[in-house]
């Protein structure tokens, strides 16, 4: 690469870096904190001891009724059934005004164990910073999304700038060569360039996966490029129209038969999240979690609310065993973003990689400031 190409690339790298530096720093710090959210929360969240796991679990209709009695004016998003030794979680969510709380019930007696507000606590603060920089949702999300798209260009331009003019300098760019007489500016330059080179793959992975979650057009483009031909929208199929003699009672009985059916059909699942229909046409959709700690291989099953007959969707969110490469790639995106795709080791890598990414805007700013200060200091000496 000729040196005259480096100047505009360096200028773009500097400008975008100064614009997005604080955004990247906050995203990286909050991201590395979020990685171990479940593990950290398990240390201080209340643990409920449930005896007699051979007893029958309360039916769906009972769980819904108890939960609705706690928040009669709020909408039930889903009812989460774990294994018999864990509480049933009734999840409430409304977008306007935003409401997100859970009610935990004893699976055998329907006793209320806990009511949890998901918008309070340390990790709620962390997530709000990561998603919207603690700003109003619509504005903050756009700032974050735009900043991360710029960060992708910063990573690419940084890699282009990292390539030395002469091949013999390649080894020097790949390792620290600090001697006692090396000043702080040179050490900071190495920290930015050498560390930036080695962490660039992870930084690009975090930025791309985050942007795919933020922008549906990008998600759609990636999916189509991977050969996908289904809808990336979440499509809930309609139930068949059935005339019942006592429609409400019969439908409730059918719904109560759903959980035994699911446990029998998917005995090795870690949890089942049932989303009851919001109207007479909608089907019941169920998320069946097959592996604890990850979401990509969950099954999305849909059942007619009148007959419990399984229905099928034209979306990528269906049965995992029926998913092709492109569908699996889209569904893996979140687990890749947080490192969960690689288990505990993957989370550990994501944690340290994110922490190192957080150092780049700091060393980059110091690099810019050092040069600006040096020029200013030189001008003072001349005058």
C-alpha positions in Angstrom: 0.0 0.0 0.0 1.4 3.4 -1.0 1.9 5.9 1.8 -0.5 8.4 0.1 -3.3 6.0 0.7 -2.5 5.8 4.4 -3.3 9.5 5.1 -7.0 9.5 4.3 -7.4 6.2 6.0 -5.6 7.5 9.1 -7.8 10.6 9.1 -11.0 8.6 8.9 -9.7 6.3 11.6 -9.0 9.3 13.9 -12.3 11.1 13.3 -14.4 8.0 13.8 -12.4 7.0 16.8 -12.9 10.3 18.5 -16.6 10.3 17.7 -17.3 6.8 18.9 -14.6 6.4 21.6 -16.9 6.8 24.6 -19.6 4.6 23.0 -17.2 1.8 22.3 -15.8 2.1 25.8 -19.2 1.8 27.5 -20.3 -1.0 25.1 -17.2 -3.0 25.9 -17.4 -2.6 29.7 -21.1 -3.3 30.0 -20.7 -6.2 27.5 -18.0 -7.9 29.6 -20.1 -7.5 32.7 -23.2 -8.9 31.0 -21.4 -12.1 29.9 -21.5 -13.6 33.4 -24.9 -12.2 34.4 -26.5 -15.6 35.2 -23.5 -16.9 37.1 -23.2 -13.7 39.2 -27.0 -13.4 39.9 -27.0 -17.1 41.1 -24.7 -16.0 44.0 -27.2 -13.6 45.5 -30.6 -14.4 44.1 -32.9 -16.3 46.5 -32.8 -20.1 46.1 -36.1 -21.9 46.6 -36.1 -25.4 48.0 -38.9 -27.4 46.6 -39.5 -30.9 48.1 -41.6 -33.7 46.7 -40.7 -33.5 43.0 -42.9 -36.4 42.3 -46.0 -34.4 43.0 -48.2 -33.0 40.2 -47.5 -29.5 38.8 -50.2 -27.0 38.8 -52.0 -26.6 35.5 -51.3 -23.7 33.1 -54.7 -22.1 33.8 -54.0 -22.0 37.5 -50.6 -20.4 37.1 -52.1 -17.8 34.7 -54.9 -17.0 37.2 -52.6 -16.6 40.2 -50.1 -14.5 38.2 -52.9 -12.3 36.8 -54.2 -11.7 40.3 -50.9 -10.1 41.2 -50.9 -7.8 38.2 -54.5 -7.7 36.9 -53.9 -4.8 34.5 -50.7 -6.1 32.9 -50.1 -8.5 30.0 -48.7 -12.0 30.6 -45.9 -12.5 28.0 -45.1 -16.1 28.9 -45.3 -18.8 31.6 -42.0 -20.6 32.1 -42.0 -24.1 33.4 -38.6 -25.5 34.6 -38.0 -28.9 36.0 -40.2 -30.0 38.9 -37.8 -28.8 41.5 -37.8 -25.2 40.3 -40.5 -22.5 40.6 -42.8 -21.6 37.7 -42.1 -18.1 36.4 -44.9 -15.9 35.0 -43.4 -13.2 32.9 -45.3 -9.9 32.4 -44.3 -7.4 29.7 -46.0 -4.3 28.3 -44.2 -1.9 25.9 -46.2 1.3 26.7 -45.7 2.2 29.5 -42.8 -0.2 29.7 -43.4 -2.9 32.3 -41.3 -6.0 32.8 -41.7 -8.1 36.0 -41.9 -11.8 36.9 -43.9 -13.7 39.5 -42.4 -17.0 40.8 -44.8 -19.7 42.0 -44.4 -23.0 43.9 -45.0 -25.6 41.2 -47.2 -27.8 43.4 -49.1 -25.3 45.6 -49.1 -22.1 43.6 -47.7 -20.2 46.6 -46.1 -16.9 45.5 -42.4 -17.1 46.2 -41.1 -13.8 44.7 -42.0 -10.9 42.5 -39.1 -9.6 40.5 -38.8 -6.3 38.7 -36.4 -6.8 35.7 -35.9 -3.1 35.4 -34.3 -2.7 38.7 -30.9 -3.9 40.0 -27.3 -3.8 38.8 -27.7 -5.8 35.6 -30.8 -3.9 34.6 -28.5 -0.8 34.8 -25.8 -2.6 32.8 -28.2 -3.6 30.1 -29.7 -0.2 29.8 -26.2 1.2 29.3 -25.3 -1.4 26.7 -28.5 -1.0 24.7 -29.2 2.7 24.9 -26.4 4.4 26.9 -28.9 5.3 29.7 -30.7 7.6 27.2 -34.4 7.5 26.1 -34.9 4.2 24.2 -35.5 5.5 20.7 -32.6 8.0 20.7 -30.1 5.9 22.7 -30.6 2.8 20.6 -29.9 4.8 17.4 -26.8 6.3 18.9 -25.5 2.9 19.9 -26.4 1.3 16.6 -24.7 4.0 14.6 -21.7 4.1 16.8 -21.1 0.3 16.4 -21.5 0.5 12.6 -18.8 3.2 12.7 -16.7 0.9 14.9 -16.7 -1.7 12.2 -15.0 0.8 9.8 -12.6 1.7 12.6 -11.5 -1.9 12.9 -11.1 -2.4 9.2 -9.2 0.9 8.8 -7.1 0.0 11.8 -6.1 -3.3 10.2 -5.1 -1.5 7.0 -3.0 1.0 9.0 -1.4 -1.9 11.0 0.1 -3.3 7.8 3.7 -1.9 7.8 5.2 -0.1 4.8 8.1 -2.5 4.7 7.8 -6.3 5.1 10.8 -6.4 7.4 8.8 -4.4 10.0 6.0 -7.0 10.1 7.5 -8.9 13.1 7.9 -5.6 15.0 4.2 -4.9 14.6 3.3 -8.3 16.0 5.0 -8.0 19.4 6.0 -5.6 22.1 9.7 -4.5 21.9 9.9 -2.4 25.0 13.4 -1.4 26.2 14.2 0.7 29.3 14.6 3.8 27.2 11.2 3.5 25.4 9.0 6.5 26.2 5.3 6.2 27.1 4.1 7.4 23.7 5.9 4.5 22.0 4.5 2.0 24.6 1.0 3.4 24.1 1.4 3.2 20.3 2.3 -0.5 20.7 -0.5 -1.1 23.1 -3.0 0.3 20.5 -1.6 -1.3 17.4 -0.3 -4.7 18.7 -3.3 -5.3 21.0 -5.6 -3.9 18.3 -4.3 -6.4 15.8 -4.7 -9.5 18.0 -8.2 -8.5 19.3 -9.6 -7.3 16.0 -11.3 -10.6 15.1 -13.2 -10.6 18.4 -13.9 -6.9 18.1 -15.3 -7.4 14.6 -17.4 -10.4 15.8 -18.9 -8.4 18.7 -19.6 -5.4 16.5 -21.2 -7.4 13.6 -23.3 -9.6 15.9 -24.5 -6.5 17.8 -25.3 -4.7 14.6 -27.3 -7.7 13.4 -29.4 -7.5 16.5 -29.9 -3.8 16.2 -30.7 -3.6 12.5 -33.3 -6.0 10.9 -32.1 -5.0 7.4 -28.6 -6.2 8.2 -29.9 -9.4 9.7 -32.0 -10.0 6.6 -29.0 -9.3 4.3 -26.7 -11.7 6.2 -29.4 -14.4 6.2 -30.1 -14.0 2.4 -26.3 -14.0 1.7 -26.1 -17.3 3.6 -28.8 -18.8 1.3 -31.8 -18.4 3.5 -35.3 -18.3 1.9 -37.6 -18.0 4.9 -38.9 -15.0 6.8 -36.7 -13.6 9.6 -39.8 -12.2 11.2 -41.3 -14.1 14.1 -44.6 -15.5 12.6 -47.2 -17.0 14.9 -49.6 -19.1 12.7 -53.4 -18.8 13.2 -55.5 -21.4 15.0 -58.2 -23.2 13.0 -61.7 -21.8 13.5 -63.6 -24.3 15.6 -67.1 -24.0 17.0 -67.3 -25.4 20.5 -70.3 -25.9 22.7 -68.7 -24.3 25.7 -65.8 -22.7 24.0 -64.0 -21.0 26.9 -64.2 -24.1 29.3 -63.1 -26.5 26.6 -60.3 -24.3 25.4 -59.0 -24.0 29.0 -59.1 -27.8 29.4 -57.1 -28.2 26.2 -54.5 -25.6 27.3 -54.1 -27.5 30.6 -53.3 -30.7 28.6 -50.4 -28.9 26.8 -47.7 -29.1 29.5 -48.1 -32.9 30.1 -48.0 -33.3 26.3 -44.8 -31.2 26.1 -43.1 -33.0 29.0 -43.9 -36.3 27.4 -42.8 -35.3 23.9 -39.6 -33.4 25.0 -38.5 -35.1 28.3 -34.9 -33.8 28.1 -35.8 -30.2 27.8 -34.4 -27.9 30.5 -37.4 -25.5 30.4 -40.6 -24.7 28.5 -41.9 -21.2 28.0 -45.6 -21.1 27.0 -47.0 -18.0 25.3 -50.7 -18.1 25.5 -52.8 -16.6 22.6 -53.8 -12.9 22.9 -57.0 -13.5 20.9 -59.3 -16.2 19.5 -57.2 -16.6 16.3 -53.7 -16.8 17.5 -52.0 -20.2 18.2 -50.1 -21.0 21.3 -46.4 -20.8 20.8 -43.8 -22.6 23.0 -40.1 -22.1 23.3 -38.5 -25.4 24.3 -35.0 -24.9 25.8 -32.8 -27.9 25.0 -29.5 -26.7 26.5 -29.1 -24.6 29.6 -27.3 -21.3 29.0 -27.8 -21.0 25.3 -30.8 -20.1 23.1 -29.8 -21.0 19.5 -30.9 -24.7 19.6 -34.3 -24.0 21.3 -37.4 -25.3 19.5 -40.2 -23.0 18.6 -43.4 -25.1 18.5 -46.9 -23.8 17.7 -50.2 -25.4 18.7 -53.8 -24.7 17.7 -55.5 -23.3 20.8 -58.6 -25.3 20.2 -57.2 -28.7 19.3 -53.5 -28.6 20.4 -52.6 -29.8 16.9 -49.1 -28.7 16.0 -48.9 -25.9 13.4 -46.0 -24.8 11.2 -44.5 -21.4 10.5 -42.7 -19.9 7.5 -40.2 -18.2 9.8 -36.6 -19.2 10.7 -38.0 -19.6 14.2 -39.3 -23.2 14.1 -38.0 -26.6 15.2 -34.2 -26.6 15.5 -33.9 -30.0 13.9 -35.5 -28.6 10.7 -33.3 -25.5 10.5 -30.7 -25.2 7.7 -27.3 -23.5 7.9 -28.6 -20.0 7.3 -31.4 -20.4 9.9 -28.9 -21.8 12.5 -26.5 -18.9 11.8 -29.2 -16.3 12.5 -30.3 -18.1 15.6 -26.8 -18.4 17.0 -26.2 -14.7 16.7 -27.0 -13.8 20.4 -25.0 -16.7 21.8 -22.1 -15.7 19.7 -22.4 -12.1 20.9 -22.1 -13.1 24.5 -19.7 -16.0 24.1 -22.2 -18.6 25.3 -21.9 -20.6 22.1 -18.5 -21.9 23.5 -19.8 -22.7 27.0 -18.0 -21.4 30.0 -14.7 -21.2 28.1 -16.4 -19.1 25.4 -17.8 -16.7 28.0 -14.4 -16.4 29.5 -12.9 -15.5 26.2 -15.7 -13.0 25.5 -15.2 -11.4 28.9 -11.5 -10.8 28.5 -11.8 -9.9 24.8 -14.4 -7.3 25.6 -12.3 -5.9 28.4 -9.3 -5.6 26.0 -11.5 -3.9 23.4 -12.4 -1.3 26.1 -8.7 -0.4 26.2 -8.6 0.6 22.5 -10.5 3.9 22.7 -8.4 4.8 25.7 -5.0 4.1 24.0 -6.3 5.6 20.8 -7.3 8.9 22.6 -3.9 9.0 24.3 -2.2 8.5 21.0 -4.1 11.4 19.4 -3.6 13.6 22.5 0.1 12.8 22.7 0.6 13.9 19.1 -1.6 17.0 19.5 0.3 17.9 22.8 3.7 17.3 21.1 2.8 19.7 18.2 1.5 22.3 20.6 4.6 22.0 22.8 6.8 22.3 19.7 5.1 25.5 18.6 5.6 27.0 22.1 9.3 26.3 21.8 9.6 27.9 18.4 7.8 31.1 19.6 
